[in-house]
Amino acid sequence: MEPATTPDPPYYAVVFTSVRDARAGDGYEAAAARMLELAARQPGFLGVESAREDLGITVSYWADEASIAAWRQEAEHRWAQEEGRTRWYERYSVRVARVERAYGGGRVP
């Protein structure tokens, strides 16, 4: 996965941090792929970055708070939220932040 390409700030970041209750065949992988597909279609979605080892961190980027609220209420996403609470996660947290500055770089030849 590559870092997300985002516009100049301001925009919003939703940071989802989780510890999985991993069970083979529990449907998590398929649901996670579906949520990424659905989120990418939502108005105001800017990109996503994700990493998982013992601790999973997914950061999704949004144009505004209204876009985040709409995504939170999307029907399939609501289903996945409930599955997460009851089946897939031992613990999780969601943090929403306004990005004021952004910069980066890469390797210089």
C-alpha positions as CSV (number, residue, x, y, z in Angstrom):
1,M,0.0,0.0,0.0
2,E,1.2,3.5,-0.9
3,P,0.6,6.6,1.2
4,A,-2.6,8.3,0.4
5,T,-2.5,11.3,-1.9
6,T,-4.4,14.1,-0.2
7,P,-5.1,17.7,-1.2
8,D,-3.7,20.8,0.5
9,P,-5.1,21.1,4.1
10,P,-7.4,21.6,5.7
11,Y,-9.1,18.2,5.6
12,Y,-10.0,15.5,8.2
13,A,-8.4,12.2,9.3
14,V,-10.3,9.4,11.0
15,V,-7.8,7.2,12.9
16,F,-9.2,3.7,13.6
17,T,-7.0,1.7,15.9
18,S,-7.8,-1.9,16.8
19,V,-6.8,-5.2,18.3
20,R,-8.4,-8.1,16.4
21,D,-10.1,-11.1,17.9
22,A,-8.9,-13.1,15.0
23,R,-10.8,-16.3,14.1
24,A,-10.3,-18.1,10.8
25,G,-13.2,-17.8,8.5
26,D,-15.0,-15.1,10.5
27,G,-15.6,-12.9,7.4
28,Y,-13.4,-10.1,8.5
29,E,-11.1,-9.9,5.5
30,A,-14.0,-9.8,3.0
31,A,-15.8,-7.2,5.1
32,A,-12.7,-5.0,5.3
33,A,-12.2,-5.2,1.6
34,R,-15.9,-4.3,1.0
35,M,-15.6,-1.3,3.4
36,L,-12.6,0.0,1.5
37,E,-14.5,-0.3,-1.8
38,L,-17.6,1.4,-0.3
39,A,-15.6,4.2,1.4
40,A,-13.9,5.0,-1.9
41,R,-17.3,5.7,-3.5
42,Q,-18.4,8.1,-0.7
43,P,-18.6,11.8,-1.5
44,G,-15.7,13.6,0.3
45,F,-13.5,10.5,0.6
46,L,-9.9,11.4,-0.1
47,G,-7.9,8.2,0.6
48,V,-6.9,5.6,3.2
49,E,-3.7,4.1,4.7
50,S,-3.7,0.9,6.8
51,A,-1.3,-1.3,8.6
52,R,-1.9,-4.4,10.7
53,E,0.4,-6.4,13.0
54,D,-0.7,-7.0,16.6
55,L,-2.2,-3.5,16.5
56,G,-4.1,-2.4,13.4
57,I,-4.2,1.3,12.4
58,T,-6.3,2.6,9.5
59,V,-6.4,6.3,8.7
60,S,-9.0,7.5,6.3
61,Y,-9.0,11.0,4.9
62,W,-12.1,13.1,4.3
63,A,-12.9,16.5,2.9
64,D,-15.1,17.6,5.8
65,E,-17.0,16.5,8.9
66,A,-20.3,16.0,6.9
67,S,-18.6,13.4,4.7
68,I,-17.4,11.5,7.8
69,A,-20.9,11.6,9.4
70,A,-22.4,10.3,6.1
71,W,-19.9,7.4,6.0
72,R,-20.6,6.6,9.6
73,Q,-24.3,6.2,8.7
74,E,-23.9,4.2,5.5
75,A,-25.9,1.0,5.9
76,E,-23.2,-1.6,5.2
77,H,-20.7,0.3,7.2
78,R,-23.2,0.3,10.2
79,W,-23.4,-3.5,9.8
80,A,-19.6,-3.8,9.9
81,Q,-19.4,-1.5,12.9
82,E,-21.7,-3.9,14.8
83,E,-19.8,-6.9,13.7
84,G,-16.6,-5.2,14.8
85,R,-18.0,-4.5,18.3
86,T,-19.4,-8.0,18.7
87,R,-17.1,-10.4,16.8
88,W,-13.9,-8.9,15.3
89,Y,-12.2,-6.6,17.8
90,E,-11.0,-7.1,21.3
91,R,-10.5,-3.3,21.6
92,Y,-10.7,-0.4,19.2
93,S,-10.7,3.4,19.2
94,V,-11.8,6.0,16.7
95,R,-10.2,9.5,16.7
96,V,-11.2,12.3,14.3
97,A,-8.7,15.1,13.6
98,R,-8.5,18.2,11.4
99,V,-5.3,18.2,9.4
100,E,-3.8,21.7,9.5
101,R,-0.4,20.9,7.9
102,A,0.9,18.1,5.7
103,Y,4.2,17.6,4.1
104,G,6.4,14.7,3.1
105,G,9.1,13.5,0.9
106,G,10.9,10.5,-0.3
107,R,14.3,9.2,-0.9
108,V,16.6,11.7,-2.6
109,P,18.8,10.0,-5.3
